[in-house]
Amino acid sequence: MGSGQVTDWQGKNVTVAGLGVSGVPAAKVLRGLGAKVTVVNDGDDARAREQAAELEALGVTVRLGDGATLPDGTELIVTAPGWKPDKPLFAAADAAGVPVWGDVELAWRLRKPGAAPWLAVTGTNGKTTTVQMLASILKAAGLRTAAVGNIGVSLLDAVLGEEEYDVLAVELSSYQLHWAPSLRAHSAAVLNLAPDHLDWHGSMEAYAKDKGRVYEGNRVACVYNVADKATEDLVREADVEEGCRAVGFTLGTPGPSQLGVVEGLLVDRAFVENRHKNAQELAEVSDVRPPAPHNIANALAAAALARAYGVPAGAVRDGLRAFTPDAHRIAHVADLDGVAYVDDSKATNTHAAGASLAAYESIVWIAGGLAKGATFDELVADSAKRLRGAVLIGRDRALIREALARHAPEVPVVDLDRTDTGAMLQAVQEAKRLARPGDTVLLAPACASMDMFANYNKRGDAFAQAVRELGA
């Protein structure tokens, strides 16, 4: 099972690691191709048993409560992206010479001849928005496309389904890239790099290396962030096809081979004739919603990938205008007594929260939750001058409180010592008390939500509901 396409799956012994959102479809697809499939799963709860029964009816063997042992005769493991590389199952596979693929690798290998090329996006923050913007631009150019990968249509469905695509906009996480050794995109972007998921990767170096895999074998453009040197370093280290170019995006005036901003316009100096002298207007900054700095950066990255694929300038503008951001991403909830209330519950790490805080002048900040090993000194130091006050919730709020004491000692802080879901209403009430007309009350937690809420969506919903009750 080397690097080429696997054409004959009949009777191949494949172990699928993990049930979950990628494991179940992978097991079904492999079984449908004639493979002998065994699923191993750490958990043995009601949901797992329900999924196991569904798979067993199709002739799949399922072993619940034992994800550590390599089944006899395994020729390939297909793993859920969240399984850590240091799990005993993978050590056993390595010792036995058994390859390990992720769901993205499986999808890549199962593409039909002449399949749609992939425009790939990774980075610590902004992936989903950028991929959705990219898909919107590609559609505006009349191309058959979909936003796939971590979002939208599953990659397996996209490559195996009846629908034919011209090109795919693919969101890839560092986990997925780790397990996708043979992926080769048409063009790819790394939006930014900040410490995240270090508990999974083991180190920042390993995390960056996995992100950088997205550039391997690119044919036309490796898109990087001029403001984030680490992304440019990854381009330099990548082994790309002859003629592939490094293309930067910047919120400043672009140099040759860059996209950037000039007098309220998004402009392209990469995909134009005589790029040393010429620039092509793509859109107005006001075509980007919301026009916060980090979101303009997302739009430039999406535009760069679309232009790498040959999309005309007009389609960039039309696609950006047609794009509607997802809920809980800098979503304006209400204006009450001259104070704006903004939900950015999706800011689940310090990098995302920093981008959110940079979008407003005077902020009452609602933050806290599960820190995932993060530290908050840099975030607080960078944002201190914008903070009118802070209201802290969630399990790891003390880490933020201590950073505020060190770097913004004059900022009033309300520390809510409760983690029930009703804490959000109290947090919003306290934020209202601290706010003055012209301020923004911003939910940008810089933390994951699972200590108090099922997910960041539920956290954002609780914030919006609390704001509504405030204005009732």
C-alpha positions in Angstrom: 0.0 0.0 0.0 2.6 2.5 -1.2 2.0 6.0 -2.4 -0.2 5.3 -5.4 -4.0 4.7 -5.7 -5.3 1.6 -4.1 -7.5 0.0 -6.7 -8.3 -3.3 -5.2 -9.7 -3.2 -1.7 -11.3 -6.6 -1.9 -10.4 -8.6 1.2 -7.9 -6.1 2.5 -7.8 -6.1 6.3 -8.3 -2.5 7.4 -8.6 -1.3 11.0 -10.6 2.0 11.6 -9.5 3.8 14.8 -12.4 5.6 16.4 -16.1 5.7 15.7 -17.0 9.4 15.7 -17.9 11.7 12.8 -15.1 10.4 10.5 -14.7 6.8 11.6 -18.3 5.7 10.9 -18.3 7.0 7.3 -14.8 5.6 6.7 -15.8 2.2 7.9 -18.9 2.2 5.7 -17.0 3.3 2.6 -14.2 0.7 3.1 -16.8 -2.0 3.7 -18.6 -1.0 0.5 -15.3 -1.3 -1.4 -15.0 -4.9 -0.2 -12.5 -4.5 2.6 -12.6 -6.6 5.8 -13.1 -3.8 8.3 -12.5 -3.8 12.1 -13.3 -0.7 14.1 -11.6 -0.2 17.5 -12.9 2.4 19.9 -11.7 3.5 23.3 -15.2 4.2 24.6 -18.1 1.8 25.2 -21.1 4.1 25.9 -24.7 4.0 24.6 -23.8 6.1 21.5 -20.9 3.9 20.6 -23.0 0.7 21.0 -25.7 2.3 18.7 -23.0 3.1 16.1 -21.5 -0.4 16.5 -24.8 -2.1 15.9 -25.3 0.0 12.7 -21.9 -1.1 11.4 -22.1 -4.7 12.4 -25.3 -5.0 10.3 -23.1 -4.1 7.3 -20.6 -6.8 8.2 -18.1 -4.6 10.1 -16.4 -6.0 13.2 -16.4 -3.5 16.1 -14.3 -3.8 19.3 -15.5 -1.3 21.9 -13.5 -0.4 25.0 -10.2 -1.5 23.4 -8.5 1.1 21.2 -5.0 0.0 22.1 -4.5 -3.4 20.6 -3.7 -3.9 16.9 -6.1 -6.5 15.4 -4.3 -9.5 13.9 -3.7 -9.3 10.2 -4.2 -5.5 9.9 -2.7 -4.2 6.6 -3.8 -0.5 7.1 -5.1 1.7 9.8 -7.5 4.6 9.0 -7.7 6.8 12.1 -10.0 9.5 13.3 -8.0 12.8 13.2 -8.3 13.4 16.9 -6.4 10.3 17.9 -3.0 11.3 19.3 0.1 10.1 17.5 1.5 8.6 20.8 -1.3 6.1 21.2 -0.2 2.5 21.8 -2.1 1.4 18.7 0.1 3.5 16.4 3.3 2.3 18.2 2.1 -1.3 17.5 1.4 -0.4 13.8 4.8 1.2 13.4 6.5 -1.9 14.8 4.5 -4.1 12.4 5.1 -1.9 9.4 1.4 -1.0 9.0 0.7 2.4 7.5 -1.6 4.9 9.2 -3.9 7.1 7.2 -6.4 9.7 8.3 -9.8 10.3 6.7 -8.3 13.0 4.5 -5.6 10.7 3.2 -8.3 8.1 2.5 -10.4 10.6 0.6 -7.3 11.7 -1.4 -6.5 8.1 -2.3 -10.1 7.4 -3.3 -10.4 10.2 -5.8 -11.5 9.2 -9.3 -9.2 9.9 -12.3 -9.4 13.5 -13.3 -11.0 14.5 -10.0 -11.4 18.1 -8.9 -8.2 19.7 -7.6 -8.1 20.9 -4.0 -7.5 24.5 -2.7 -6.5 23.9 0.9 -6.6 26.1 3.9 -5.1 25.6 7.3 -4.0 27.8 10.2 -4.7 28.3 13.9 -7.6 30.6 13.3 -9.9 31.7 10.4 -9.9 28.4 8.5 -13.7 28.0 8.3 -14.4 31.6 7.4 -11.7 31.6 4.7 -12.8 28.3 3.1 -16.4 29.6 3.1 -15.3 32.9 1.5 -13.2 30.9 -1.1 -16.2 28.7 -2.0 -18.4 31.8 -2.4 -15.8 33.3 -4.7 -15.5 30.1 -6.8 -19.3 29.9 -7.1 -19.4 33.5 -8.2 -17.0 32.6 -11.0 -19.5 29.9 -12.1 -17.5 27.0 -10.9 -19.0 23.8 -9.3 -17.5 23.7 -5.9 -18.2 23.0 -2.2 -16.6 23.9 1.2 -15.4 20.5 2.5 -13.1 18.9 5.1 -13.6 20.1 8.6 -16.8 21.8 7.6 -19.8 21.4 5.2 -19.7 18.3 2.9 -17.6 15.4 4.2 -14.5 14.8 2.0 -15.4 11.2 1.4 -18.8 12.3 0.2 -17.2 14.9 -2.0 -14.8 12.5 -3.7 -17.1 9.5 -4.0 -20.6 11.1 -4.5 -22.5 11.5 -7.7 -22.0 15.3 -7.8 -19.2 16.5 -10.1 -17.0 19.4 -8.9 -14.6 21.6 -10.8 -12.5 22.5 -7.7 -12.9 21.9 -3.9 -12.3 24.4 -1.1 -10.8 22.3 1.7 -10.4 23.1 5.3 -7.7 21.0 7.0 -6.8 20.9 10.7 -3.3 20.1 11.9 -4.6 16.7 13.1 -5.8 15.9 9.6 -2.6 17.0 7.9 -0.6 14.9 10.3 -2.3 11.8 9.0 -2.3 12.8 5.3 1.2 12.1 3.9 0.4 11.9 0.2 -2.0 14.9 -0.1 -0.9 17.3 -2.9 -3.0 20.4 -3.3 -3.3 22.7 -6.3 -2.6 25.6 -4.0 -2.7 26.1 -0.2 -2.7 28.7 2.5 -1.4 28.7 6.1 -3.3 31.7 7.6 -1.4 32.0 10.8 0.4 30.0 13.4 -0.1 30.4 17.2 0.3 27.8 20.0 -2.8 25.5 20.0 -3.4 21.8 20.5 0.1 21.5 21.9 -1.2 18.7 24.2 -1.8 16.7 21.0 1.3 17.5 18.9 3.7 17.6 21.8 5.5 20.8 20.8 5.1 24.0 18.8 7.7 22.6 16.3 5.7 19.5 15.7 2.5 21.5 15.3 4.1 23.9 12.8 5.5 20.9 10.9 2.1 19.4 10.5 0.6 22.7 9.4 3.4 23.0 6.8 2.5 19.7 5.2 -0.3 21.5 3.4 2.3 23.1 1.1 3.9 19.8 0.1 3.6 19.3 -3.7 1.7 22.5 -4.3 1.5 23.2 -8.1 0.6 26.9 -8.4 0.8 28.9 -5.2 1.8 28.6 -1.5 -0.1 31.4 0.2 1.4 32.8 3.4 0.7 35.6 5.9 3.3 38.5 5.5 2.6 39.5 9.2 3.4 36.0 10.4 6.9 35.0 9.5 6.4 31.4 10.7 4.0 30.8 7.7 6.6 32.1 5.3 9.3 29.8 6.8 7.0 26.9 6.2 6.8 27.8 2.5 10.6 28.0 2.3 10.9 24.5 3.8 8.2 22.9 1.5 9.0 20.7 -1.4 6.8 22.0 -4.2 6.3 21.5 -7.9 8.5 23.4 -10.3 7.1 26.8 -11.0 5.0 27.0 -7.8 5.1 30.5 -6.3 5.1 32.0 -2.8 2.3 34.5 -2.6 1.9 36.7 0.5 -1.1 38.5 1.9 -0.9 41.7 4.0 -3.1 44.3 5.5 -0.6 46.9 4.3 0.4 47.9 0.8 1.4 44.8 -1.2 4.7 44.3 -2.8 5.2 42.2 -6.0 3.7 38.6 -5.6 1.5 39.8 -2.8 -2.2 40.7 -2.2 -2.9 43.6 0.2 -4.9 46.8 1.0 -4.5 50.2 -0.7 -6.9 53.1 0.2 -9.8 50.9 1.2 -9.3 48.5 -1.7 -8.2 44.8 -1.8 -5.6 44.6 -4.5 -3.6 41.9 -6.3 0.0 42.2 -7.3 0.6 38.5 -7.7 -1.7 37.3 -10.4 -1.3 40.2 -12.9 0.8 40.9 -15.9 4.0 42.7 -14.9 3.5 42.5 -11.2 6.4 44.8 -10.5 4.4 47.7 -11.9 0.8 46.7 -12.0 -2.0 46.0 -9.5 -5.5 44.7 -10.0 -8.4 46.0 -7.8 -10.3 43.0 -6.5 -12.9 44.5 -4.1 -13.5 47.2 -1.5 -12.7 46.6 2.2 -16.4 47.3 2.8 -17.3 44.2 0.7 -15.8 42.1 3.5 -18.2 41.3 6.4 -17.4 42.1 9.2 -14.5 44.4 8.0 -12.4 43.6 11.2 -8.7 43.3 10.4 -8.4 39.6 10.8 -11.4 39.0 8.6 -9.9 41.2 5.8 -6.8 39.0 6.1 -9.1 35.9 5.7 -10.6 37.5 2.6 -7.2 38.2 1.1 -6.1 34.6 1.6 -9.3 33.3 0.0 -8.8 35.8 -2.9 -5.2 34.6 -3.4 -6.3 31.0 -3.6 -9.1 31.8 -6.0 -6.8 33.9 -8.2 -4.2 31.1 -8.2 -7.0 28.9 -9.7 -7.6 31.6 -12.4 -10.7 33.3 -11.1 -11.4 36.8 -12.5 -11.2 39.9 -10.3 -15.0 40.5 -10.5 -15.8 37.1 -9.0 -13.7 37.9 -5.9 -15.8 41.0 -5.3 -19.1 39.2 -6.0 -18.2 36.2 -3.9 -17.2 38.4 -0.9 -20.4 40.4 -1.2 -22.5 37.2 -1.3 -20.7 35.6 1.7 -22.5 35.6 5.1 -20.4 34.8 8.1 -21.3 31.9 10.4 -23.0 32.6 13.8 -20.8 33.3 16.8 -18.0 34.9 14.7 -18.0 38.6 15.6 -21.8 38.6 15.4 -23.4 41.8 16.4 -26.2 40.9 18.8 -27.7 44.2 19.9 -27.1 47.9 20.8 -28.4 48.8 24.3 -28.0 52.3 25.8 -25.3 53.1 23.4 -23.3 49.9 24.1 -22.7 47.3 21.4 -22.9 43.6 22.4 -20.8 41.3 20.2 -20.7 37.5 20.2 -17.4 35.9 19.2 -17.8 32.7 21.1 -15.8 31.0 18.3 -12.7 32.7 19.7 -11.7 29.6 21.6 -8.0 30.4 21.8 -5.8 33.4 22.5 -4.9 34.1 18.9 -8.6 34.3 17.9 -9.5 36.4 20.9 -6.6 38.8 20.1 -7.9 39.3 16.6 -11.3 40.0 18.0 -10.1 42.4 20.7 -8.1 44.3 18.0 -11.3 45.1 16.2 -12.7 47.5 18.8 -11.5 50.6 20.6 -13.1 50.3 24.1 -14.1 46.9 25.4 -15.7 45.2 28.3 -14.3 41.7 27.8 -16.1 38.5 28.8 -13.6 35.7 28.9 -12.7 32.3 30.4 -13.4 28.6 30.1 -11.0 25.8 29.4 -7.5 27.1 28.6 -6.2 24.0 26.9 -2.7 24.7 28.2 -2.6 28.3 26.9 -1.1 31.3 28.7 -2.6 34.8 28.5 0.2 37.3 29.2 0.8 38.3 25.6 -2.9 38.6 24.8 -3.6 40.8 27.8 -0.5 42.9 27.3 -1.4 43.5 23.6 -5.1 44.4 24.5 -4.7 46.2 27.8 -5.2 49.7 26.4 -8.5 48.8 24.9 -10.0 47.3 28.0 -12.7 49.2 30.0 -13.3 46.1 32.2 -13.3 42.3 32.2 -15.8 39.7 33.4 -14.3 36.3 33.9 -16.2 33.0 33.8 -15.3 29.3 33.6 -12.9 26.8 35.1 -9.5 28.4 34.1 -10.5 32.1 34.6 -7.8 32.5 37.3 -5.1 32.3 34.5 -6.7 35.3 32.8 -7.2 37.2 36.1 -3.5 36.8 37.0 -2.5 38.0 33.5 -4.7 41.0 33.9 -3.2 41.8 37.3 0.3 41.7 35.8 -0.3 43.6 32.6 -3.5 45.7 33.1 -3.7 46.3 36.9 -5.9 49.4 36.5 -8.7 47.4 34.6 -11.6 46.5 36.8 -12.2 42.7 36.9 -15.3 40.8 38.0 -14.5 37.2 38.8 -17.6 35.0 38.7 -17.0 31.9 40.8 -19.6 29.7 39.2 -19.6 27.4 36.2 -23.3 26.8 35.8 -24.9 27.9 32.5 -26.8 30.7 34.3 -23.4 32.4 34.9 -23.6 33.9 31.4 -26.7 36.0 32.4 -24.8 37.3 35.4 -21.7 38.0 33.3 -23.7 40.1 30.8 -25.3 42.0 33.7 -21.9 42.7 35.2 -20.5 43.8 31.8 -23.4 46.2 31.4 -22.6 47.7 34.7 -19.0 48.3 33.6 -19.8 49.6 30.1 -20.2 53.2 29.0 -21.9 54.5 25.8 -19.6 53.9 22.9 -18.1 50.7 24.5 -18.4 47.2 23.1 -19.3 44.3 25.4 -17.3 41.5 23.7 -17.6 37.7 24.3 -14.2 36.5 23.1 -13.5 33.8 25.7 -9.9 32.8 24.5 -10.9 29.4 25.9 -12.8 26.3 25.0 -16.4 26.1 26.3 -16.8 22.5 27.4 -16.5 23.2 31.2 -19.9 25.0 31.1 -21.5 24.4 27.7 -21.8 21.6 25.1 -19.9 23.7 22.6 -19.0 27.3 21.6 -22.4 27.6 19.7 -24.3 27.0 22.9 -22.1 29.5 24.7 -22.8 32.1 22.1 -26.5 31.3 22.2 -26.4 31.8 26.0 -24.7 35.2 25.5 -27.3 36.3 22.9 -30.2 35.2 25.1 -28.7 37.1 28.1 -28.4 40.2 26.0 -32.0 39.9 24.9 -33.1 39.5 28.5 -31.2 42.7 29.4 -33.0 44.6 26.7 -36.4 43.2 27.5 
